[in-house]
Amino acid sequence: MTSQTSQKAMLWIVAAGFFMQTLDTTIVNTALPAMARSLNETPLDMKPVVVAYTLTMAMFTPASGWLADRFGTRRVYFAAILIFVLGSLFCAGAQNLDQLVIARVIQGVGGSMLLPIGRLAVLRSVRGEQYIAALAFVSVAGQVGPIFGPVLGGWIVQSVAWHWIFLINVPVGAIGLLAVLRYLPDHTVGRAPPFDFVGCGLLSLCMVAFSLALDTPHEASHAAWSGSLFALSLLSALLYIPHARRRQNPLFRLALLREPNFSVGLAGNLVCRIGSGAVPFLMPLLLQLQMGYSPLHSGLMLLPAALAGVVAKRWIVPLVKRFGYDNFLLVNTVLVGGSIASFAAIAPGWPVGLAIAQLALFGATNSMQFAAMNSVTLKGLSVEDAGSGNSLFSMVQMLAIGLGVTIGGGLVSMFTAQMGVAGTAYRLAFFTVGMITLLSALVFRRLDVETLDKSRSPASVASR
């Protein structure tokens, strides 16, 4: 077999892993009402099914590079697929919500390594100009997953049973395992630098405690528990600072945060992505529970957002070149937040065509927002800090998705308890998370414009 054929096979393996990971991030959403009925839970109580997966990915992503250096890309990628497939089997066999959440955690452990290790394998195997083309090929899988996820999830639930949204990973994973053994190169560094387990543990504790604090019921009797979790989250974050100063190779160097645009980009991403993370969770629930749509119909309604997002990616470069990052992010953030808030108008009798237009506007502006935010956050980092900064940035992205689900679902529960009308509660929740997204425009006003203007070229805009 020629080296070119082996390289193509490797790219297909990495793309398939990326596809599975992104598909499972979106396919569950349209199935949540059916899963809730099967497990005798309310749909909003299914939030942990989504949050457990994204939060686990955020916690384990930083360790992926070290694992690949220590044990080799082939072994770790094989283990990632195997863990992901086993987690999928456990999800399909879950008999209650607790079992399903634990299974999603297992799935998240495997999913957290699929993209980073796959990208690392491409980096170490493909050189020169072919590397950009190879990454572009792999990134297509990340775009296809969110497009087909909601539709496929709705179709499977409606035609078979919700268990099969997890079981479809088994044959794909089995083929992937065989392909990894045959085609994926085994790049092993040998003596990997010591991993910062303490730092990773502190930041993971910070994220988990903060997420649980937000997910605590709003009754007065739970206020002390929620406050304790917030305090634990803050304490673990503060403890990381002296730990990072003492350690020679911390998980994330504190100097990262002294890069102004990186700090602003992290904060802006965290705030902005809360609204973007809430929409894929809340919209299928609104369409199925309040509008009476079938699972497949609700999945099809989300298709315009995904397709518009893919098309809009080609607009970001000329728009940034013409108006600059600061002006673009200011206007586009308003459009993203406004489109999310506009979902508050969707109710029984609302024109389908108008709802599709709203979702398409959200998909297009949200896609461009991600690309611009990613580029602003990472472009000013030094070569020394690029890998660490990208890892921290990935953690924040996954954390924000989980927070979006937690906050969005929590708002619906709170407004329903206060007003007694679920339909109104969904509308108020969409309006609120839209306003939260708009607040990120204030964060982006603190960008260092002079630094950004020095490199306003197409190559400087990140693809995702």
N, C-alpha and C positions, 0 to 999 in steps of 0.2 A: 504493500500500500504506500502511495506517495505521501510526502510530507504535506502537500497541499490538500489532499483528501483527508488526512488526519486532522489538519487544521480546521477544515470545514465541519468535520464531525464534532470537533471540540466546541465550535461556535454554536452548533445546533444543541449540544448538551447544555451549555450555559444559558442559551435562550429559552430552552424548555424549562430549566429550573427557575429562571426569572418569571416565566409565564405562570408556573404553578404558584409561585409566591404572590404575585400580584392578583392572580385569579382568586385565590383564597381570601384576599383582603376585601374583595367586593362581592363574591358570589353568595356569601352568607346573608347579606342584608335583606334581599328580597325573600329569603326563606324564613326570616325570624318569626313572623306570625304563625306559620305552620309548625315551626319547631316549638313555639310557646304552647300551642294547643296540644301537641303530642306529649310534652313534658309537664302539662298542667301548671303552666306559669303564665303571667301576663306578658305581653310583648315587650313592655318597657323594662321588665325584670331581666330581659335577655341581654342587657348592655354588657355584662361581664364576658359574654361570648366573643364580642368584638374587642373589648378593651384588653382582655387577657392575652389575646394574640398579638396585638400591636405593642403592648407594654413589654411582653417577653422579648419581642424582636428588638425593642429599644435597649433592653438590658444586656442582651447577648451579642449584639452587633460589634461592639468594640473588641471582643475577644476573638473574632473570626480571623483577623490577620495574624495574630500571635499563634493561633492554633495551626494555621496553614504553614507558618514558618517552622513550627515545632514538629509537626507530624506529616507535613506534605499536603499539597493541594488535593491530590487524588484521594487520599484516605479521608481527609476532612469533608470533601465534597460528597464522597460516597456515604459517610456517616450522616451528613446533613439530609440527603435524600431519604436515607433509611429511617431516620428519626421523624422526618416529615410524613412519610407514608405510614409509619406506626401510629403517629398522632392522628392521622386521618382515619385509620381503622378504629381507634379508640373513640373518636368523635362519632362515627357512624353507629357504634355499639353503646353509646351513652344512654343510660336509663333515667337520669335526672340531670338537673341543671349543674349541680356540683361536679358530677362526673364529666359533663361536657366542657366545663371551664378548665378542669385539670387536663383534659385531652387537648384543648386549644393551647394550653401552655406548652405541652410537649410539641405540638405542631409549630408553635412559634420559635422554639429552640432550633428546630431544623430550618425553618424559614429564614431565621436571622442570618444564617450562614450562606444561603443559596446565592444571593446577588453579590455580596462582598468577595466571597471566595471565587465565584465564577469570573468576576471582573479581574481579580488578581491573576487567575489562570490565563486570561486573555492577555493581560499586561506582560506576563513573563514568557508568553509563547509567540506573540505577534509583535513585530518591530516596525519602526518607521511609519510611512504613510498608511500602511495597511491597518495600523492600530485604530485610527479614527474610524475607518470603514467597518472594522470589526465591532467596535463599540456601538456604532450606529445600528448594525444588524441586530445586536443583542437588545438594544433599547426598544426596537420594534415590538419585541415580546412583552415589554413592560407597558406598551400602549395598547396592545391587543387584549391583554388580560382584563383591564377595567372596562373595555368596550363590551366584551362578551360575558363578563361576570354576572351582572344583574339579570340579563336576558336568560342566560343559561341556568342560573339559579331559579328563576321564576318558572322556566319550562320544566325543569326536573321536579320541582315541588308539585307542580300542577299535573304532570304526566305520571310520575312514579311515586317518590317519597323523598323527604328532605335528607334522609341518610345518604342518598346517592350523590349529593353535592360533595361529600367527602370521599365516597368510594371511587369516584372517577379518578382520584389521584393515584389509586393503587396500580392499575395497569401502566399508566404514564410513568410512575416512579419505578416500577419493575424494569421497564425498558431503559430508563435512565441509569439504573444501577449497573446493568450489563454494559451499557455504552461507556460509562465512566471507567470501568475496569479495562476496557479495550482501547479507548481513544484519548482519555484525559491524561496529559503529562503529569508526572509526579515531581513537582518542584519542591525540594526540601532544602531549606537553608542550613539545617543542622542545629547549631547552637543559637536558638532564638533568645533575644534579650528577656530578662525576667518580666513577667506580666504583673501589673499592678492590681492584684486581687482585692486589696483593701480599698483602693480608690474606686474600683468598679463596684464593690459592695456598697460603699457609702453613697455613690450617685444612684445606684439602683434602689437603695432604701429610700432615698429622697423622692424618686419618681413614684414608687409604689405607695408610700405614705401620703404623698400629695394627692394621687388619684383616688385613694380610698377615702381621704378626708372630704373630697368633693362629692363622692358617691354616698356618703353617710346621709340617712334620712334627715329631713329638716326639722323634725320635732324637737322641742326644747330638751327632752330627755336625752337626746343624742348630741347635744351641743358640746358637752365636756369631752366626749370621745372624738368628735370631729376636731375640736381645738387641740387635743393631745396629738392627733395625727399630723396636723399642720405644724405643731411645734417640733415633732420628730423629724419631719421633712426639712424644716429650716435648720435644725441642729446638725443633721447629717451633711447638709450642704456646707455649713460653716466649718465642720470638722474636716472637710476635704481640703480647705485652704491651707492649714498648717501641714497637713499630710503631703500635699503637692509641693510645698516649699522645701520639705525635708528630703523628699525622695528624688533620686537622681533622674529617674525616668518614669514620671507619673503618667497615669492614664491620659490626662490632658494637662499640658503645661498652662500655668496661669497667665503666661505671656500671651496666649491666644486671645484672651479677653482684652488685652491692651491694644489690639488692632481695632480701631474705632468702628469701621464698617462691618467687621465680623460680629462685634457685640450687638450693634444695631440690627444687623441681619438676623441674628439668633432671636432677639426679642421680637422683631417684627414677624418672623416666621411663626413663632409660638402663638402670638395673638391672632394673626391672620388665619392660620390653619385650623383654629378652633371652629370657626364657622364652616370652613371647607370640610372638616371632618364630621361635623354634625349633619350636613345635608345628606350624604349617602345613607346614614342611619335613619334619619327622621322621614325622608321623602317616601320610601317604600311603605313605612307604617302609616303615613298620612293617606297615601293612595289606596292602600288595601283596607285599612280600618275605618277611615272616614269617608272615602270616596267610593268604596265598594268595588275597586278594581281587583281583578284576579292577579295572582302572583306573576304570571307571564305578561299581562298587560302593564303592570307596574314596572317590570323590568324593561319592557319596550319603551316606556315613557322616559327612562333614564338614558336611553341610547343616544338621543340628540346631544346631550351634554358631553358624552364621551367622544362622539364623532366631531363635534365642534372644537373640542379640546385638541384633537389631533390636527385638524386643519389650521387652527390658530397658531400653532407652534411656528409656522413659517412667517408669521407677521411680526414676531417679537424683535428680530434683528433690525429690520428697517425702522420700526417705531422707536426703538431705543437710540439708534444712530441719529434719528431726526430730533427727538425731544429730550434725550438724556434720561438716565435712570431715575433721577429725582422727580422730574415732571411726569414721566411715565408711571412710576409707582404711585404717585399721588392720585392721578386720575383713575388708573386701573383699579386701585384699592377701593375707591368710591364705587366703581362699577360692580366689583365683586360683592362688596357689602350690600349695595343697593339691590342687586339681583337676589341675594339670599333673603333680604328683608321683604322683597316683593312676593316671595312664596307664601307670605301671610295672607295673600289675597285668594289663594287657591282653596276653593270650597265646592261643595256640590252645586252644579250648574255653571261652574267656571268654564269658559270656552277651552276646549282641548288644544286648539291651535295656539292660543295665547300662552297656555302652560308650556307647550313645547318651545315656543319662542323664549320664554323666561329661562327654561332649562338650558337651551342652546347658548344664550347670553352668559349664563353662569359658567358653563363648560368652557367657552372660549376665553373669557376673562380670567377664570381660575387657572387655566393652563398657562397663559402668558404670565400670570402673577407668580406661579411656581418657578418658571424659567428665570424671570427677572430677579426674584428673591434669592434663588440659588446662586446666581452669578454675582450679585452684590455681596453676598455673605462670604464667598470663597475666593474671589478674584484677588484680594489684597494680601492673602496669606503667603508667607515665604515657602520655599521648597521644603524647608525643615518642618514647617508646621502644617503643610497641606494634608498629609495623611491623617494626622491627629484631628485637625480641624474638620475634615470631611466626616470622620467618625462621630465627633461630637454633634455635628450638624445633623447626621442621620438619626442620632438618638433623639434630638429635639423634634425632628419631623414626625417620628413614630409616636413620641409622647403627645404631640399636639393632636394627632388623629384620635388617640384614646381619650384625651381631654374633651375633644369635640363631642364624642359620643356620650361621655359622662355628663357634661354640662347640658347638652341638648336634651338628653333623656331626663335629666334631673329637673330641667325647666318645665318640661311637659308634665311631669308628676306634680311639681309644686303648683303650677297654674291650675291643673285639674283638681287638686285638693282644695284650692282657694275658691275656684269658680264653679266646680262641679260639671263643667262642660268640656269634654275632651277636644272637640273640634276647635273651640276658641283657644284652648291651651296650646295646641300645635301651632296655631297662627301666631300667638304671642311668643312662642319659643323661636320660631323662624325670625321674627322681627328682632328679638333680643340678640341672637347669635349674629345676625346681620349687623347690628350696631357694634357688637364686639369686634367684628372684622373691620368696620370703619375706623375704630380706634387705632388700628395698626398704621393708618395713614399718618397719625401724629408721630409714631415711632420712626417711620421712614423719613420724616422731615429732618431728623438728626444725622442723616448720612453726610459723609465728607464728600461733597460734590466735586471738589477740585481733584481728589484722587480718582474718582470715578471717570471724570471727563478725560483723563490722560489715556484711557484705553477703552474707547467707545467703538470697538470693532466687532464684526460678527463673531469672531473666534472667542470673544470674551464673554459671550452669553451662554450660560449652561443650558444643556438640552432638557434637563429635568429639574 
